[in-house]
Amino acid sequence: MDWLLKDLAASVPQTRHVVVLSADGLCMAQFSPDGSDDGATDRLAAACAGLQSLSAAIATEFPDGDGQMRLVVIEVTGGFFYLMAAGSGAYLAVLADSGVDAGLMGQCMRDLVARIGEHLSTPPRSDEQDT
């Protein structure tokens, strides 16, 4: 999956970090164009778990919706954060610099999820163990 994340970063200039994570905040794959991580992956994955939970709570306020988070975009000084549902129990998160083309990023993320979303699904964890 690394090459797919690398392709997303190469397609959208000013991408800083791309992470695929499970709903409970565990990193499944990551890519950073400059090769650095310095703990960013784990911090992003943990923050995303909380953010997707908050987004799902907000989604319930729309009576005609399905209660599912699809896309969250946060603009902060210095850049953008994107979080997109990428399959059952899986998410795609991206950090990008402030000069990023936001429309292009959204489109490339949707394209990536459409191509590989079903392969990103993570089944719910179970307390039961096979004996």
Secondary structure, 3 states (H helix, E strand, C coil): CHHHHHHHHHHCCCEEEEEEEECCCCEEEEECCCCCCCCHHHHHHHHHHHHHHHHHHHHCCCCCCCCCCCEEEEEECCEEEEEEECCCCEEEEEEEECCCCHHHHHHHHHHHHHHHHHHHCCCCCCCCCCC
